[in-house]
């Protein structure tokens, strides 16, 4: 496997990424919370794009994968800055953003920052505003007090025996990045994919995003029985079908 490239952001963070040039809009995969660019969906999408001659970029945010930094030091704004820095440095022309879970939130922030470059967006269990509407909203009063006093709390994880450590910085900084409180214009083809058995980002989140976003070509696909991983062969095929559909709209 080839070694990733490295980019130092204006904030001094060293971000690892893989970039393959190709025809048409460049596909950008944006991973989820504590995920990295070697995950099943990222690699599957890269293989698909390369076989089709499409350009593709995948990256590790700071504190994720092989990029620099500690995960607990980061927040939504840092990871958005990381993604935007790599996108601006190594790509040119139109983009199709593919955001998984937290990456869906990052994709929406990128789309707001450089709307003139966005040719389409695919969200996979997209989780905009989750630090406020899931983590903070579901925390007990005792957990909130501990978070504010000690700077972090531990929450159980469905995917690991080790708990998620949630920092006060993550919650407070996330409040500066919320996208569901003000108008959200998506003036490009947008495809949202969501599993009905997703307990981390339930279908109600996708329905809220669908209802809130404004645009003339926004579609939501619900997949009965699919969970948050959305990585079965059938789900992976739906991801590339959605990307192909968005790309077709740009011909």
C-alpha positions in Angstrom: 0.0 0.0 0.0 1.3 3.4 -0.9 2.3 5.8 1.8 -0.1 8.8 2.2 0.9 12.3 1.3 1.3 14.9 4.1 0.1 18.5 4.3 0.7 21.0 7.0 -2.3 23.2 7.5 -2.2 26.9 8.3 -2.9 25.9 12.0 0.2 23.7 12.0 -1.5 20.4 11.9 0.0 17.6 9.7 -2.7 15.9 7.7 -2.3 12.6 5.9 -4.2 12.1 2.6 -4.4 10.0 -0.5 -5.2 11.7 -3.8 -5.7 10.2 -7.3 -6.3 12.5 -10.2 -9.0 11.7 -12.7 -11.7 13.1 -15.0 -14.7 15.1 -14.0 -15.6 16.4 -10.5 -13.2 15.1 -7.9 -14.9 12.8 -5.3 -13.9 13.8 -1.7 -14.6 11.2 1.1 -15.0 12.7 4.6 -15.0 10.1 7.3 -16.8 9.9 10.6 -16.0 10.5 14.3 -12.9 8.5 15.3 -12.8 6.9 11.8 -10.0 7.0 9.3 -9.3 6.9 5.5 -8.5 3.2 5.6 -12.1 2.2 6.5 -14.3 0.0 4.4 -16.3 2.8 2.8 -13.3 5.0 2.0 -11.3 2.2 0.3 -14.3 0.9 -1.6 -15.1 4.4 -2.9 -11.5 4.9 -3.9 -11.4 1.6 -5.8 -14.6 2.5 -7.6 -13.4 5.9 -8.5 -10.0 4.7 -9.8 -11.7 2.0 -11.9 -14.0 4.7 -13.4 -11.1 7.1 -14.0 -12.5 9.6 -11.5 -10.4 11.8 -9.2 -10.7 11.0 -5.5 -9.4 12.4 -2.3 -9.6 10.8 1.2 -7.9 12.1 4.3 -7.4 11.7 8.0 -8.4 14.6 10.2 -6.0 15.7 12.9 -6.1 13.2 15.8 -7.4 10.5 13.4 -5.6 7.7 11.6 -2.0 8.7 10.7 -2.4 12.4 10.9 -0.7 14.4 13.7 -2.4 15.5 16.9 -4.4 13.9 19.7 -8.0 13.0 19.1 -9.1 14.6 22.4 -7.6 17.9 21.5 -9.8 18.3 18.4 -13.2 19.6 17.6 -15.6 20.0 14.6 -14.0 23.2 13.6 -10.5 21.8 13.6 -11.5 18.8 11.4 -13.4 21.1 9.0 -10.3 23.3 8.7 -8.2 20.2 8.1 -10.5 19.0 5.3 -10.8 22.4 3.7 -7.0 22.9 3.7 -6.3 19.6 1.9 -9.2 20.2 -0.6 -7.9 23.7 -1.4 -4.3 22.5 -1.7 -4.6 19.4 -3.8 -7.8 19.7 -5.9 -9.1 22.1 -8.4 -12.5 22.5 -10.1 -15.8 20.9 -9.1 -16.2 18.5 -6.2 -18.6 15.8 -5.1 -18.5 15.5 -1.3 -19.2 12.2 0.3 -19.6 12.5 4.1 -20.1 9.6 6.4 -21.7 10.3 9.8 -19.7 13.2 11.3 -18.3 13.6 7.8 -21.7 14.6 6.6 -21.5 17.6 8.9 -18.0 18.3 7.7 -19.3 18.1 4.1 -22.0 20.6 4.8 -19.5 23.0 6.4 -17.2 22.6 3.3 -20.2 23.2 1.0 -21.0 26.4 2.9 -17.4 27.6 2.7 -16.8 27.0 -1.0 -20.3 26.6 -2.6 -19.1 27.6 -6.0 -17.1 24.4 -6.2 -19.7 21.9 -5.1 -21.1 19.8 -7.9 -22.9 17.4 -5.5 -23.1 15.9 -2.0 -23.8 12.4 -0.7 -24.5 11.9 3.0 -24.2 8.5 4.6 -26.0 8.5 7.9 -25.1 12.2 8.0 -24.9 13.6 11.5 -25.0 17.4 11.4 -25.0 19.1 14.8 -24.6 15.8 16.7 -22.4 17.3 19.5 -25.4 19.5 20.5 -28.4 17.5 19.5 -27.2 14.0 20.5 -24.3 14.2 22.9 -25.3 17.2 24.9 -29.0 16.7 24.6 -28.8 13.1 25.8 -26.5 13.8 28.7 -27.9 13.7 32.2 -27.6 16.8 34.4 -24.9 14.9 36.4 -23.0 14.2 33.2 -23.3 17.8 32.1 -22.0 19.0 35.4 -19.0 16.6 35.2 -18.3 17.7 31.7 -18.2 21.4 32.6 -16.2 20.8 35.9 -13.7 18.2 34.7 -13.6 19.0 31.0 -14.6 15.5 29.8 -17.0 12.6 30.3 -17.0 8.9 29.2 -20.0 7.7 27.2 -20.5 4.0 26.2 -19.8 2.9 22.7 -21.8 0.4 20.6 -18.7 -0.6 18.7 -16.0 -1.0 21.4 -15.6 -2.0 25.0 -13.7 1.3 25.5 -16.0 4.3 26.0 -16.1 7.4 24.0 -14.4 10.3 25.8 -16.3 13.5 25.1 -14.6 16.8 25.9 -16.0 20.1 26.9 -14.0 21.7 24.0 -15.8 19.4 21.5 -19.2 20.4 22.8 -18.6 24.2 23.1 -16.7 24.5 19.9 -19.4 22.6 18.0 -21.9 25.3 18.9 -20.0 27.6 16.6 -20.4 25.1 13.7 -24.1 24.2 13.8 -25.8 24.0 10.4 -29.5 23.2 11.3 -30.3 26.5 13.1 -30.1 28.8 10.0 -31.0 28.5 6.4 -29.1 25.7 4.6 -29.0 26.0 0.8 -27.9 23.0 -1.1 -28.0 24.2 -4.7 -26.6 21.0 -6.1 -27.7 17.4 -6.3 -27.8 15.9 -2.8 -28.4 12.3 -1.9 -28.9 11.1 1.7 -28.5 7.5 2.6 -29.8 6.2 5.9 -30.3 2.8 7.6 -33.5 2.2 9.5 -31.6 0.2 12.2 -29.0 2.9 12.8 -29.0 3.6 16.6 -26.1 6.1 16.5 -27.7 8.4 14.0 -31.4 7.4 13.8 -33.6 8.1 10.7 -35.1 11.1 12.5 -31.8 12.9 11.9 -31.9 12.3 8.2 -35.6 13.4 8.0 -34.8 16.6 9.9 -31.9 17.4 7.5 -34.2 16.6 4.5 -36.9 18.9 5.9 -34.4 21.7 6.9 -32.2 21.9 3.8 -33.4 24.0 0.8 -32.7 22.8 -2.7 -34.4 21.5 -5.8 -32.6 18.1 -6.0 -32.4 16.6 -2.6 -33.4 12.9 -2.1 -33.3 10.6 0.9 -33.0 6.8 0.6 -34.0 4.7 3.6 -32.5 1.2 3.7 -34.5 -1.2 5.9 -32.3 -3.1 8.3 -29.1 -1.2 7.6 -27.1 -0.1 10.7 -24.7 2.8 11.2 -21.8 1.1 9.5 -23.6 1.0 6.2 -20.9 -1.3 4.9 -22.6 -4.4 3.6 -22.1 -5.1 -0.1 -25.6 -3.8 -0.9 -25.0 -0.6 1.1 -21.6 0.0 -0.5 -23.2 -0.4 -3.9 -25.8 2.2 -2.9 -23.1 4.7 -2.1 -21.4 4.4 -5.4 -24.8 4.5 -7.2 -25.6 7.7 -5.4 -22.2 9.2 -6.3 -22.8 8.1 -10.0 -26.2 9.7 -9.9 -24.8 13.0 -8.7 -22.1 12.9 -11.3 -24.6 12.1 -14.1 -26.5 15.3 -13.1 -23.3 17.3 -13.9 -22.9 16.0 -17.5 
